[in-house]
Amino acid sequence: MQTVLKGATREATIDTEGQAVIVGERINPTGRKKLAAALQAGDMALVLESAAAQVAAGAEVLDINVGVPGLDDVAVLPRVVTVVAEAMGVPICIDTPNPAALAAALKVVPGKPLVNSVNGEEASLRSVLPLVKDRGAAVIGLTMDDNGIPMDAESRVKVAGKILERAAKLGIPAADVIIDPLVLTVGADSRAGVVTLATIERVRKEFGVSLNLGASNVSFGLPDRHTINQAFLALAVGRGANCLITDPGKLAGIIRATDLLLGRDEYAARYIAYFRALPKVTV
């Protein structure tokens, strides 16, 4: 099953039988004071710098989030989306919990974007899915509902089924719904990673759709988070995750290596190209 996202000049294909697609996560002011300040000031220089660095590091899609307290996201999100889309050409992932901001951004984004996200809550399904349908976008479906995030794989799979069913009723094809199995920190629950991995396997087996994953939560509160994130991404890609919202500057290497070891990179062409493209270090 394939989901083809389109940007101003470039495309990205999320393929259940193909290599993992990297969605760059760095245009997000959460925990980034300089970016938050730049967004509040209307300064796009730091945004474009982050966008360019992520694409150079291997991002094929760019996630854009402008969630700064007090910021008028209905006005700012469309502007940032437009500037980044025109400058980079890659498909855009619009990341906002505000349906009004989402609607505004969908009006200006070129091509076929990805929406981050809808979930199994009734309010979310009613407000987000019609916007996705009207725009012809693709959407990430989070496996949580009005009862919160289920603690077992079976319940998360049921939420995934609910999202897919509701999308289908509106005429949104399954190929345009990318399920996110969610991951909680293993520091608080040692089985959190296992539940997510089981959910990935079951969703892929039962519905055959693509799976999105943001891996950073798994290591929260623990030492050497980078190593944990690397290990979890490799495990998740091996189970079927094929759309990864992450920092390509830190984790593209492990993703490319995992695809190589899974037989998805003939003659290691993509892996070698990735390393050849890295900035040369002189001593």
Helices and strands as residue ranges (DSSP letters): E 2-6, E 11-15, E 21-27, H 33-41, H 45-57, E 61-64, H 73-88, E 92-95, H 99-108, E 114-119, H 122-135, E 138-142, H 153-169, G 174-176, E 177-180, H 192-207, E 212-213, G 216-219, H 225-239, E 243-246, H 248-261, G 266-268, H 269-277
